[in-house]
Amino acid sequence: MTIDQPPTAPRPELNRRNLMKASGLAGLGLSLAACGRGFGGGGEGGDGTELNMVWWGDSKRAEKTRAALDLFEEAHSGVTIKTEYQDSGPYQDKLATRFAAGDEPDLMAMRMDSLREYADRGALLDLNEHADAVDLSGLSENARNLATVGDSVFGVPAGLNAIGFIVNRTVTDRYGIEIPDGDTWSWDDLAAFAKEVTDASGGEVYGTGFEPATLANIVVYTRQRGEDFFTEDGELGITAETVQAWFEMVEAMRQEGGFPPAGFFEQIGGGPEQSYIATGDLASQIIPTNNFLGYNQAAGGNLALLRIPGETQGVRRGQSVDCPHLWSIAAESEHKDEALQLLDFLVNDVDASKATGTTRGVPADSEVAEELKPSLEPDDQVATEYLIGLLGEDLPRSYTYPPGGSAIADALAAIAVEVEFGRQSAADGAAEFISQAEEALAQ
């Protein structure tokens, strides 16, 4: 898909109402030096250049990010970086408001489901036009493709990750249950394992649990059936039959008792410490692999990391290499040169990656990732090996979300709840989802 509007053209469509409508922007702790929670506007910091950088995340991520930025500031006299962060929920709204007000951050975390919304309006800098400033030669084709729209590249992965299944070996050891082979297990194997755990524990621990409406989860299942959730052309590739099969598979596990009852996940907190695998209510669940360290610590340090089921039984592989978010630069940034220098630093400097660790995933540059690995904590090394292993395999590409993609995610979430509570059949829910998704893409 080509860009409708070049970055230098007027931007009459980029107002708050249209951005929020197109993106479905209904719903991004601790203060640090030059770092604050929530974000409003940028500005000049006296003499020199002040860059404004925004993202979503917690205070731990902020501390690690600030450590890397301190290194950059030490090496670039006259440049200071004002960083602001917030929880993921309201991030989209606030970022849209900033752009609508003509007060764009210089460097920002860009959600994968929002990239096309901003890129198609000429709001982001095309890094292909600045290849001399940001070296992307160390990125794999899959990594570069994550931010590619047409012939342009509008960001760099802040880190690479995938999803994986974690299994609490403390639970399986307690009940004498064998963990399936994570390289070859099927979805039926997962169901059998989950039921065995629930039965053995007398219902005190459910064998598995995950959110059926999380796109990262259903996308893998969709690819295994030979479809793409979104196609390269920005169309809907998933069929109603696949959505129905996904809902029915989860419901079958729920009926057998291996999967928690309806409403179980409503009270879950946002971090590993609040997760049900940490509280001992679940024996297994799906997580982003860059969070393995946090989950393992929260769960007592005895987790196994497995691949997603169905990889050897499907029509094709389903897993792919993805990222939690991209780093993108505003096309209208008044400090493009400095922002490009900062982006290149975050991508290619080993010390920068050592400072940030794997809080956002494995470094996108493969050489940096290899250099970083020995300095990581053991759990991060496990997750990094998992990711590097996937990078060496023939995996399907992750396509950028088309405009309307985030509205599609919202529709799936709402319909999944109706199916979960039995207010809608899997077949009816699947048909309604396809209808709403196609409508969202047509707008």
N, C-alpha and C positions, 0 to 999 in steps of 0.2 A: 504493500500500500504506500502510495506517495504522500508527501506532506501537502496538505491543501493550501497552506499559507506559510510563506517564508518568514524566518525570525524577524526580518527587518520591516515586514509589512505592518500596517495598523492592526490592532487587535480588538475590533469592536465586539467580537463574540466572547471575549474573555472577561465577562463580568461574573459577579458572585452567583447570580441566579442561574445563568447558563452552565457555569462550572458545576454547581451543586446538582443541577438537574441531570447533566450528562454523566456525572461521576457517581450519582447516588450518595452524595456527601451528607448523609444524615448523622451519621454517627462516625491525639497523636496524643523528686523527693528532696531531696537534699540540695541546698544551694552550694555551688562551688565557685572558685575564682573564675570570673568571666563566664559563668554558666548559670542559667536560671531555669526554673520549671515554668512551662508555658511560654508562648512567644507572641510578641506584639510586633514591633517594628525595629528596623536596623538603624544605622546612622553612623556618623563619623566619630571616632574616638580621639579627638584632638589631632595632634600631628600624626602623620602616617596614614595607613589604610586599615580600616576595621571591616573585616569580613563577618557576615552574619550566616551562621550555620545552624540548621534545625533538624531535629529527628524525633522519633518516638522511642521510648525505652525507660528503664528505671535508673535509679541513682548509681547502681553498680556499673551499668553501661556508661553512664556519664563520667564517672571517675576514670574509667579505662580510656575513654575517648579523649578526655581532657589531658591525660598523660601523654598521648600521642601528639596532641596539638601544641602542648608546651615545647616538645622537641622541634616542631615546625617553627614556632615563634622564635626560638633561640637561634635557628639557622636563617631566619628571614627578618632582619632588623627592620622595624618600621611597620610590620604587619601584626595586628592583633586580631583575635578571633572571638567574637561574641557567640556563645553557643546557648541554645535554648532547646528544651526537650519536654515531652509530655507523654501521657499514656496514649495508646494507639487509637482509642475510640474517637475522641474529638480532633485528632490530628488532621484528617482530611478537610474538615470544615474550616479549621484555622488556616491551613495552607491555601485553600481556595479564597478565603477572605483576603489574605495577604496579596495574592495575585490580582484579585479584583480591584484592590486599592492601589495597585501600581507600586507595591512595597515588597517585592519578591525577595526572599532570602538569596544570598549568593550561592550557597551550596546547601543542598537539602536531601533528606531521605525521601525517595520516591517509591511509593507502593507499586508493586507489579500490576495491580488492577487499576492503577490510575495513569500509568505511563502514556498510553495512547491518547488519553483525554487531554493531557498537557502537550504532548508532542504534536498532535494533529493541529493544535492552535498556535504552533510556533512559539510556545512558551519556554522551551528548553533548548539549550545549546547543543548543536550537532558536533559531537566530538571528532567525527571524521574530518571536519574542517580545521581541527586543531591537533592533528596527529603529531606535530612537532613539539607540542606542549605536554601531552599526556601519552605515555608509551603503553599501548595495549598489546604489544607483541607477545607478552607472556601469558595472555589469556587464551584458553581453548576456544574453539569455535562455538561450543555450547555456551560458554560463559559470555562471549561477545553477543551471541544471539539473544540473550535475555533482555538486552536493551536496544535491539535492532528493530527499526520500523522502516520498511522500504530499504533504501540504501543508506540510511542514517543511523548513527548510534547516539542515543540520548542519555547515556549513563553508564556507570560501571558497577558491577555487583559489589556491595559493601562486604560481602563474604559469600561463600558458596555453601549450600547445605542440601539436604534431602530429608525425607521423612524416613523413620525407622520404627520398629517395634521394640519397646523395652519390656523385659520380663523380670519380675522380682524373684530372684533365685532363693531368697529367704522363704518366700511363700511356697515355692515348688519343693524345696528341700523339706519343709515342715510336713508336707502332705505326701511326700514320696512320689512326686509327679515328674515325669521326664519332659524336659523342654524340647520342642520339635527342632528339627534341623532348619535353621534360619535361611539357608541357601536354597532349600528345595521344598519348603512346606507350602501347602495349598490353603485356600480359604476354608475348605472342609477340615483340614488339619487344625486350623485355628479354632473352629467351632467345637471340635472334639476336645481339644485341650482346654478351652474355656469351660465347657460343661464339666469336665473332670475336676477342675479346680473348685468350681462352685459346689459340686456334689461332695467332694472330699472335705470341704470346710464347713459343710452343713449350712451353706448360704451366708457364712460370715464374710467370705471374700468372693467377689465375682471374678470369673476367669479373664475377662477382657472388657474393654469399653473404650469407645472413641466417638467423636462427633460425626455422624453421617453427612452433615451439611458442610463440613470443612472441605473446601475445594481441593486442597492438596491431597486429601484422602481419596475422594471419588475420582479425581483426575487419573491417579495410578490405575484404579480399577477399570476406568474407561479405556485407557490405552491397552490394557491386557486383553480387552475384548476387540481390539483392532480399530478403535475409534479415537478421535481426539476431542477433548472437551471443547476447545476452541481450535479452529483450523488456521493455517498459515494466512488465509485470506480474510481472517477476522470474522468468520461465520461460526455458527453453532455446529459442532461435529457430533456431539453426543445424541443418541437416540432415546426415545421414550422407553424402549425395551431395556436399555442399559440402566437407566434411572430406576425403572421398576425392579430390575434384578438386584440392584444395590440395596434398595429399601427392603426388599423381601429377604435378602441374605441377613441383614441386621435384625429384622423382625424374627426370623427363624431362630437366631441365636438367643434373642430375648425370650422367646417362648420356651426354649430348652433350659433357660436359667443361667446360661453362661454369660449373658450380656445383661446389664442392670435394667431394672424396670423403667417405664416411662417417667420422666421428670427427675431422674437420678442426677443428671448433670447440672441442674438449674442452680444449685448452691455452690458450685465449685469456684474456688478462687482463681486468680490470674497467674500465679507463679508456681514453681515446682513444690514449694513448701506447703501449698494449699491443695496440691493435686491428690487424687484418690489413691494413686500408687504410693505416695508418701505416707498417707494415713493408714494404708494397709487394707483399703476397701476394694482395690483392684489388684490383680496379679500381672496385668499387661495392658499397655496402651500405646498409641501412636504419638510420637513427638518429633519436632524438628531436631535433627541430629546435633545442631550446634548447642542445644540445651541439655545434652546428655550429662555433662558435668554437674549442672545444677540439680537435675533429677536424681542422679546417683547419690549425691550428697544428702539430699532431702530424704531419700528412701533407705538410707543406712549403708550405702556403698556396695550393694550386692546385685546390681542390675546387669542383665545381659542385653546386648544390642543386636537385634535381628533385622534382616531385610523384611520388606512387606510381603505377605503371602501372595501366592499366585504367579510369581515371576517365571516359573518353569512350566506352568500348566497353561498359560494364556496363549492367545494367538501371537502375541509379541510381548516384549518387555514393557512394563508399565512405569518403573521408576525412572527418574531423570534427575539431573543436577539443576538445582534451583538456587534462589537466594532470598533472604528475608526482606531485603530492600535494595534499591539502587542508590548510588550517589549521583545526583544530577545537578547541573548548573543552570541557573536562570538565564535565558537568552538576553534579558534586559539588565543583567547584572552590570553595575557600574565599575566592577573590579574583576573583569573576566580574567585578566592575566594572573592575578594573585589567586583567584579561585581555581584556575587550571593548575597552577603550581601546587596548591594544596591537594587537589584531587590526585595528581601524579604522585605526590608524597604518600598519600594514604594507600595507593595501589601498589607502589613499587619499592617503598622503603622498608627494609626488614625490621629496623628498630621501631618503626611506626606499628607494624603488625605485632611485634613483641609486646608493645605497650597495650594494644587493644585486645590481644589474645584472640580467642575464637568466639567472643561474645556475639558476633554477627556471622559466624561461620568461618570456614577455611578461607584464607586469602585467595582472591581470584587469580593472582599471578602464581603459576605452578612452581616456579623457582623459589619464590618467597615462601610458599607453603612448605616446601621441603626443608628450607633453612629454619623455618619456625618450629617444625615438629619436635625436634629434640628438647626444646626449651619448655614444652607444654607439660601440664600436669597429666598424669596417666590417663584419666578419664577423657581429657581433651585429645590425647593421642589416639585413644580408641575411636572417637568420633572422626578424627582426621583420617585415620587409616580407612575407615568405612567410606568416607567421601572420596578419597584418592582412589580406592578400589573401583568405585563407580565411574570415576573419570576415565579409567582405562578400558571401559567396556562400551559396547555398541548400544547406546541408549537413544530413545526417541527425544526429539527436541521439545523444549517447552516454548510454546508460542505466546507472544505478548497478548494480554487481555484486550479485546476490542472495546471501543467506546460502548458503554452500557454494561461492561463486564461486572462492575461492582454491584449494579442493580440486579444482575442475574444471581450473584452470590446471595444477596438479600432475599430474593425470591426462593432460592433453594432452602435457605435457613427457615423461612416461614412455613414452607410446605412440609419440610422434614418434621417439624413439630406436629403438624396435623396428622401426619402418617404415624408418628411415634405414639400419639395418644389415641389412635384408632378412629379419629374423626374423619379420616379420608383413607381410602384403600391405596395400596402401593401403586396400582395401575392408574387410578384417578389422579393421584398426586403427581405421578410421572407425566401424565398427559398435560396437567395444568402447568407443570414446570416448563415443559417444552413450549407451550403457548406463551407463557409470560416471558421466557427467555428470548424467543423470536421477536416478540413485541418490543422488548428492550433494545434489541439490536437494530430494529427498524427505525427507531426514533432518531 
